[in-house]
Amino acid sequence: MKSFFVSLALLAATISQATVNFKLTTNGMVLYLHTLSIQKTDINVKINDQEGNTIYSKTFKSAEANRAKKFNLAQVEPGTYEVSISDNFGTTRQSVTKLTSGLLVNDGVKVFIQPQFILKGRHLGVNYLNLNNLSTLRILDPNNNLLYSSEVTIPNYSKQFDLSKLIAGEYTVAIDHDGESFQKTIILN
């Protein structure tokens, strides 16, 4: 029961810091991104076309993270584009459609919270706020062989792993969802 409350406290702390708040506005073929990074952290802004190709990617240092960003989309093909903003706590996405008459910001913002991987000795704790219920947890050995894989289907995921029988080395813990992978390397001595 104690680990459940610790899990909830970690998730509440993560949610309170979660990702960058932003607003997309348009003027003709120009897209404006207004960001508000609560934490002093760098942010990465990425724009992908409907095939998933990145047409823009830049990391803004924390000092410039809260300044408005301007993107002229006049030269790109009509279609739907996804704007993705990431920081140390997760990723937020929203789509924009380019029409011949201008840009349309689509409703619906997707938020992906960074999972917490906590290694204490040879015990690994995984805490994850699963907002979309389509996630997979993986643990890989030092040779990238799959040791564990499980679908994460509950919103508040918390699990403890006893790694005491594993040999020393670098292991990878990952949560994959919606084309994104949050990974951490852990070192067992």
QUIRA-V394413 format. One record per backbone hydrogen bond with DSSP energy under -1.0 kcal/mol. CO is the residue of the C=O (numbers start at 1). NH is the residue of the N-H. Records with the same first field share a line. If there is no record, write none. Layout:
# QUIRA-V394413
CO=NH / NH
This chain:
# QUIRA-V394413
1=5
2=6
3=7
4=8
5=9
6=10
7=11
8=12
9=13
10=14
11=15
12=16
21=36
23=34
25=32
27=30
28=103
29=73
30=27
31=71
32=25
33=69
34=23
36=21
39=41
43=60
44=86
45=58
46=84
47=55 / 56
48=82
49=52
53=49
56=47
58=45
60=43
61=64
64=67
69=33
71=31
73=76
79=98
81=96
82=48
83=94
84=46
85=92
86=44
89=114
90=87
91=112
92=85
93=110
94=83
95=106
96=81
97=104
98=79
102=99
104=97
110=93
112=91
116=127
118=125
120=123
122=163
123=120
124=161
125=118
126=159
127=116
128=157
129=131
135=152
136=176
137=150
138=174
139=147 / 148
140=172
141=144
145=141
148=139
150=137
152=135
155=130
157=128
159=126
161=124
163=166
169=188
171=186
172=140
173=184
174=138
175=182
176=136
177=180
180=177
182=175
184=173
186=171
188=169
